[in-house]
C-alpha cells in the first residue's frame, strides 16, 4: 500500500539585502546600456556625417550655399575672428572674406536628438552664408556654431583736426626800481617775482623751461664755486631773458669777512657770469640776507642793487613739494619776492605754484 505524503510547496527565503543588491546591479546594467547606446548613437551620427560630406570636421570650416532666409534660432553669441578661405570654382558659392563675424552656439543633448533630427538641423545650416563647426561638449552634449555675418557699421566722416594756433606770449612786465633805492625787499601792488638761489645746477634748464611755458622771466642768483661745468646752463638762462645775479663766490657769511674778502667774492663771481653770458650782473643777493655798511659801499661802487625777499617757503630745508605748495597757498601772494632754490622738490612743485598765483590774479614781473 503506497503511502502518499503531502508535500507542501517550498519557496526559498530571499533576504531583503539580496533583493537590494539585485536591484542595484540591474540599475547599474541599465545605466551602462544607456551610456553605451548614447555613445554609439553619437559615433554613428558622426560617421554618417563624414560619409555624406567628408569636408565636415572638428577644425576645418566648409562653405555653405546662400539662401534668402536664415533659420530662427535662439542662440548665444560668441565673438571669433574668421580665417580667410580660397574661393571655389563653383560660382554659386559665396567667397569667405577675412572679416570679424559672429558665431552663435546651439546645444543639443545627445540623448534627446535622433540622427534624422541632426540631419535636419545640418540641412538648415547649409543655408547659412558661411561655415559652421560641430563640437562635442562632455559625454552627453554636442554643440554647433553657426556664423552670422555682421553688418559693417558706417563710419561717420571725421573732421580733420586743425592745428592749434600758438598764442603769442605776452612780454613780461618790467618792474622799475625806484631811483636811488639800493636794496629791494618787496614789490608793490599785485606783482610777484620768482627768484632761484644757489645755482647753477642740473635743474637750471628745467626751471627756465617751466618759466618759459608760462611766459615768466625769473631771476637766478648763482654761486661762483657752483658754476664750474655749468656755463652752458648759465648761457641758457640769459638767452631766455631771465636775470642772472651774483650770490657771492663761496656762499659764506659776508658780514664776517674783511673788505678785501668781500670785494674778492663779488668781483670773481661777476667775472665768471660775464665770461659765460656776455652780460655784466647788476643784482646781488647776500647769503642769509646779511649786509653791513662795507658791503653796501662795495655794491654801490659796482653799481649793483641788492635783491632780498619777503616770501620764503624754506625749500632748502629738505621740504617736500606738498610743504612748499602749502606755504604758497597759505601766504598772501601780492607784492611777493619769492625765495626758491634749485632742488628737485622745487622743480616738481613749480608749475602748481605758478598756476596758483595766476589764479590769484598775480602779475609776474622781471627786473629792468
SETORMI-579222 format. One record per residue (C-alpha): residue in one letter; residue number from 1; z negated, x, y. Coordinates in steps of 0.05 Angstrom, whole numbers. Each point is the difference from the previous one (the first is absolute). Layout:
<sites>
- A, NUM, Z, X, Y $
...
</sites>
This chain:
<sites>
- X, 1, 0, 0, 0 $
- X, 2, 24, 31, 63 $
- X, 3, -52, 7, 52 $
- X, 4, 28, -14, 69 $
- X, 5, -35, 35, 56 $
- X, 6, 8, -27, 70 $
- X, 7, 25, 56, 45 $
- X, 8, -10, -11, 74 $
- X, 9, 51, 28, 49 $
- X, 10, -21, 67, 28 $
- X, 11, 17, 27, 69 $
- X, 12, -23, 70, 16 $
- X, 13, -46, 4, 60 $
- X, 14, 34, 31, 62 $
- X, 15, -45, 29, 52 $
- X, 16, 10, -15, 74 $
- X, 17, 7, 74, 14 $
- X, 18, 59, 5, -47 $
- X, 19, 34, -60, 34 $
- X, 20, -9, 33, 68 $
- X, 21, 29, 65, -26 $
- X, 22, 59, -37, -28 $
- X, 23, 13, -36, 65 $
- X, 24, -3, 65, 39 $
- X, 25, 50, 34, -47 $
- X, 26, 47, -58, 4 $
- X, 27, -4, 0, 77 $
- X, 28, 13, 74, 1 $
- X, 29, 61, -8, -44 $
- X, 30, 27, -56, 43 $
- X, 31, -11, 43, 63 $
- X, 32, 36, 59, -31 $
- X, 33, 57, -45, -22 $
- X, 34, 7, -29, 70 $
- X, 35, 0, 70, 31 $
- X, 36, 53, 26, -47 $
- X, 37, 40, -63, 11 $
- X, 38, -1, 10, 76 $
- X, 39, 17, 73, -5 $
- X, 40, 57, -14, -48 $
- X, 41, 26, -54, 46 $
- X, 42, 0, 47, 59 $
- X, 43, 34, 56, -39 $
- X, 44, 53, -49, -24 $
- X, 45, 12, -24, 71 $
- X, 46, 9, 71, 26 $
- X, 47, 47, 17, -57 $
- X, 48, 42, -62, 12 $
- X, 49, 3, 16, 75 $
- X, 50, 24, 71, -14 $
- X, 51, 53, -25, -48 $
- X, 52, 25, -53, 48 $
- X, 53, 1, 48, 60 $
- X, 54, -13, 73, -16 $
- X, 55, -8, 19, 74 $
- X, 56, -67, -36, 5 $
- X, 57, -57, 49, -8 $
- X, 58, -67, 15, 29 $
- X, 59, 22, 51, 52 $
- X, 60, 74, -9, 17 $
- X, 61, 22, -59, 42 $
- X, 62, 63, -41, -12 $
- X, 63, 45, -36, 49 $
- X, 64, 4, -75, -1 $
- X, 65, 54, -49, 20 $
- X, 66, -13, -36, 65 $
- X, 67, -9, -75, 3 $
- X, 68, -7, -48, 58 $
- X, 69, -71, -23, -16 $
- X, 70, -61, 40, -20 $
- X, 71, -52, -25, -49 $
- X, 72, -62, -31, 31 $
- X, 73, -56, 42, -28 $
- X, 74, -71, 5, 25 $
- X, 75, -7, 75, -3 $
- X, 76, -43, 55, 30 $
- X, 77, 33, 52, 46 $
- X, 78, 2, 73, -16 $
- X, 79, 30, 52, 48 $
- X, 80, 45, 53, -31 $
- X, 81, 58, 44, 23 $
- X, 82, 64, -9, -39 $
- X, 83, 41, 59, -25 $
- X, 84, 75, -2, 17 $
- X, 85, 48, -18, -57 $
- X, 86, 73, 15, -10 $
- X, 87, 48, -57, 10 $
- X, 88, 32, -27, -65 $
- X, 89, 75, -11, -7 $
- X, 90, -10, -75, -6 $
- X, 91, 10, -29, 70 $
- X, 92, -40, -62, -18 $
- X, 93, -64, 42, 2 $
- X, 94, -34, 15, 65 $
- X, 95, -16, 74, 13 $
- X, 96, -73, 19, 5 $
- X, 97, -18, 31, 66 $
- X, 98, -55, 50, 13 $
- X, 99, -45, -46, 40 $
- X, 100, -71, -25, -3 $
- X, 101, -5, -64, -40 $
- X, 102, -55, -46, -23 $
- X, 103, -17, -7, -73 $
- X, 104, -35, -62, -27 $
- X, 105, -38, -1, -65 $
- X, 106, -3, -59, -49 $
- X, 107, -51, 7, -57 $
- X, 108, 12, -30, -69 $
- X, 109, -56, -4, -53 $
- X, 110, 35, 21, -64 $
- X, 111, -37, -51, -41 $
- X, 112, 28, -58, 41 $
- X, 113, 73, 17, 9 $
- X, 114, 55, -5, -52 $
- X, 115, 61, 43, -7 $
- X, 116, 43, -59, 24 $
- X, 117, -42, -6, 63 $
- X, 118, 4, 74, 12 $
- X, 119, 75, -2, -6 $
- X, 120, 1, -58, 48 $
- X, 121, -39, 39, 51 $
- X, 122, 46, 60, -8 $
- X, 123, 61, -44, 9 $
- X, 124, -29, -22, 66 $
- X, 125, -16, 71, 19 $
- X, 126, 73, 21, -10 $
- X, 127, 16, -43, 60 $
- X, 128, -43, 43, 45 $
- X, 129, 37, 45, 49 $
- X, 130, -30, 65, -26 $
- X, 131, -37, 29, -59 $
- X, 132, -62, -19, -39 $
- X, 133, -50, 36, -44 $
- X, 134, -39, -24, -61 $
- X, 135, -68, 29, -15 $
- X, 136, -57, -11, -49 $
- X, 137, -68, -11, 32 $
- X, 138, -53, 9, -54 $
- X, 139, 8, -26, -71 $
- X, 140, 6, -74, 18 $
- X, 141, 39, -4, 66 $
- X, 142, 67, 22, 26 $
- X, 143, 30, -1, 70 $
- X, 144, 68, -1, 32 $
- X, 145, 12, 30, 69 $
- X, 146, 55, -35, 39 $
- X, 147, 29, 33, 62 $
- X, 148, 14, -43, 60 $
- X, 149, 41, 27, 56 $
- X, 150, -37, 7, 65 $
- X, 151, 38, -22, 62 $
- X, 152, 1, 57, 50 $
- X, 153, -35, -17, 65 $
- X, 154, 41, 3, 62 $
- X, 155, -25, 55, 44 $
- X, 156, -6, -17, 73 $
- X, 157, 36, 49, 45 $
- X, 158, -50, 47, 31 $
- X, 159, 7, 19, 72 $
- X, 160, 7, 74, 13 $
- X, 161, -63, 28, 31 $
- X, 162, 13, 26, 68 $
- X, 163, -33, 68, 14 $
- X, 164, -59, -8, 45 $
- X, 165, 12, 27, 69 $
- X, 166, -48, 54, 18 $
- X, 167, -44, -21, 57 $
- X, 168, 0, 51, 56 $
- X, 169, -67, 36, 4 $
- X, 170, -32, -8, 68 $
- X, 171, -18, 63, 37 $
- X, 172, -75, 12, -2 $
- X, 173, -40, -11, 62 $
- X, 174, -18, 66, 35 $
- X, 175, -72, -1, 24 $
- X, 176, -8, 33, 67 $
- X, 177, -63, 40, 9 $
- X, 178, -30, -7, 69 $
- X, 179, 16, 57, 46 $
- X, 180, -57, 50, 1 $
- X, 181, -30, -25, -65 $
- X, 182, -12, 58, -48 $
- X, 183, -37, -34, -57 $
- X, 184, 20, -67, -32 $
- X, 185, -50, -41, -41 $
- X, 186, 34, -68, -3 $
- X, 187, 59, -41, 24 $
- X, 188, 5, -61, 44 $
- X, 189, 21, -71, -17 $
- X, 190, 24, -17, -70 $
- X, 191, 29, 69, -12 $
- X, 192, -15, 44, -60 $
- X, 193, 16, 71, -21 $
- X, 194, 0, 26, -72 $
- X, 195, -20, 73, -5 $
- X, 196, -3, 44, -62 $
- X, 197, -42, 64, -6 $
- X, 198, -5, 62, -43 $
- X, 199, 74, 5, -20 $
- X, 200, 52, 20, -15 $
- X, 201, -5, -18, -74 $
- X, 202, 38, -30, -59 $
- X, 203, -13, -69, 31 $
- X, 204, 31, 15, 69 $
- X, 205, 70, -24, -16 $
- X, 206, -26, -63, -34 $
- X, 207, -41, -18, 61 $
- X, 208, 60, 11, 46 $
- X, 209, 44, -44, -45 $
- X, 210, -50, -56, 1 $
- X, 211, -6, 3, 76 $
- X, 212, 75, 3, 7 $
- X, 213, 7, -63, -42 $
- X, 214, -41, -39, 51 $
- X, 215, 31, 35, 60 $
- X, 216, -66, 35, 17 $
- X, 217, -7, 70, 28 $
- X, 218, -66, 32, -17 $
- X, 219, -35, 64, 21 $
- X, 220, -14, 57, -49 $
- X, 221, -51, 54, 15 $
- X, 222, 14, 61, -43 $
- X, 223, -47, 57, -20 $
- X, 224, 31, 69, 5 $
- X, 225, -23, 26, -68 $
- X, 226, 29, -63, -34 $
- X, 227, 70, 12, 27 $
- X, 228, 19, 55, -48 $
- X, 229, 55, -27, -45 $
- X, 230, 5, -66, 38 $
- X, 231, 47, 18, 57 $
- X, 232, 51, -50, -27 $
- X, 233, -51, -56, 3 $
- X, 234, -17, 19, 72 $
- X, 235, 73, -3, 20 $
- X, 236, 6, -67, -36 $
- X, 237, -55, -28, 44 $
- X, 238, 31, 22, 65 $
- X, 239, 70, -21, -21 $
- X, 240, -25, -71, -10 $
- X, 241, -30, -5, 69 $
- X, 242, -73, 8, -17 $
- X, 243, -47, 43, 41 $
- X, 244, -27, 66, -26 $
- X, 245, -66, 24, 28 $
- X, 246, -45, 61, -8 $
- X, 247, -62, -7, -44 $
- X, 248, -20, 74, 6 $
- X, 249, 18, 55, -49 $
- X, 250, -62, 1, -45 $
- X, 251, -32, -69, 13 $
- X, 252, -66, 32, 18 $
- X, 253, -51, -26, 51 $
- X, 254, 32, 22, 66 $
- X, 255, -62, -7, 43 $
- X, 256, -33, 56, -41 $
- X, 257, 57, 50, 12 $
- X, 258, 9, 49, 57 $
- X, 259, 53, -12, 53 $
- X, 260, 46, 52, -32 $
- X, 261, -8, -32, -68 $
- X, 262, 15, -68, 29 $
- X, 263, 63, 26, 34 $
- X, 264, 23, 32, -65 $
- X, 265, -10, -65, -39 $
- X, 266, 43, -38, 50 $
- X, 267, 54, 52, 13 $
- X, 268, 14, 17, -73 $
- X, 269, 7, -72, -20 $
- X, 270, 45, -17, 61 $
- X, 271, 46, 58, -20 $
- X, 272, 6, -25, -72 $
- X, 273, 16, -71, 23 $
- X, 274, 52, 25, 50 $
- X, 275, 33, 46, -51 $
- X, 276, 5, -56, -52 $
- X, 277, 23, -57, 45 $
- X, 278, 26, 32, 63 $
- X, 279, -49, -42, 41 $
- X, 280, -61, 24, 38 $
- X, 281, -61, -43, -17 $
- X, 282, -30, -38, 59 $
- X, 283, -59, -31, -36 $
- X, 284, -63, 28, -31 $
- X, 285, -55, -29, -45 $
- X, 286, -64, 40, -9 $
- X, 287, -31, 1, -70 $
- X, 288, -57, -51, -4 $
- X, 289, 16, -22, 72 $
- X, 290, -43, 55, 31 $
- X, 291, 20, 29, 68 $
- X, 292, -34, 47, 49 $
- X, 293, 20, 21, 71 $
- X, 294, 31, 66, -23 $
- X, 295, 46, -38, -48 $
- X, 296, 18, -51, 53 $
- X, 297, 20, 55, 48 $
- X, 298, 43, 34, -52 $
- X, 299, 36, -65, -16 $
- X, 300, 10, -14, 74 $
- X, 301, 32, 68, 8 $
- X, 302, 47, -14, -57 $
- X, 303, 17, -69, 30 $
- X, 304, -26, -34, -63 $
- X, 305, -36, -67, -3 $
- X, 306, -55, -17, -50 $
- X, 307, 9, -61, -44 $
- X, 308, -64, -26, -31 $
- X, 309, -11, -67, -36 $
- X, 310, -40, -64, -1 $
- X, 311, 18, -28, -69 $
- X, 312, -22, 42, -60 $
- X, 313, 2, -29, -71 $
- X, 314, -26, 67, -26 $
- X, 315, 57, 5, -50 $
- X, 316, -15, 75, -6 $
- X, 317, -66, -17, -35 $
- X, 318, 29, -18, -68 $
- X, 319, 9, -72, 21 $
- X, 320, 41, -47, -43 $
- X, 321, 60, -38, 26 $
- X, 322, -40, -64, -2 $
- X, 323, -56, 30, 42 $
- X, 324, 50, 27, 51 $
- X, 325, 33, -68, 7 $
- X, 326, -67, -35, 4 $
- X, 327, -19, 42, 60 $
- X, 328, 66, -16, 35 $
- X, 329, -7, -75, -12 $
- X, 330, -73, -1, 23 $
- X, 331, 14, 37, 65 $
- X, 332, 27, -28, 65 $
- X, 333, 70, 30, 2 $
- X, 334, 21, 1, 73 $
- X, 335, 3, 65, 39 $
- X, 336, -12, 41, -63 $
- X, 337, 16, 72, -13 $
- X, 338, -6, 2, -75 $
- X, 339, -24, 65, -33 $
- X, 340, 32, 6, -69 $
- X, 341, 11, 59, -46 $
- X, 342, 55, 21, -47 $
- X, 343, -29, -24, -66 $
- X, 344, 28, -39, -59 $
- X, 345, -46, -59, 14 $
- X, 346, 22, -3, 72 $
- X, 347, 74, 2, -20 $
- X, 348, -11, -58, -48 $
- X, 349, -38, -41, 51 $
- X, 350, 44, 15, 60 $
- X, 351, 52, -57, -9 $
- X, 352, -57, -51, -5 $
- X, 353, -34, 29, 60 $
- X, 354, 63, -5, 41 $
- X, 355, 16, -71, -22 $
- X, 356, -71, -23, 15 $
- X, 357, 3, 29, 70 $
- X, 358, 69, -29, 13 $
- X, 359, -28, -68, -21 $
- X, 360, -53, 9, 54 $
- X, 361, 56, 8, 52 $
- X, 362, -17, 74, 9 $
- X, 363, 56, 41, 33 $
- X, 364, 7, 70, -26 $
- X, 365, 14, 55, 50 $
- X, 366, 17, 73, 2 $
- X, 367, -18, 53, 50 $
- X, 368, 45, 24, 55 $
</sites>
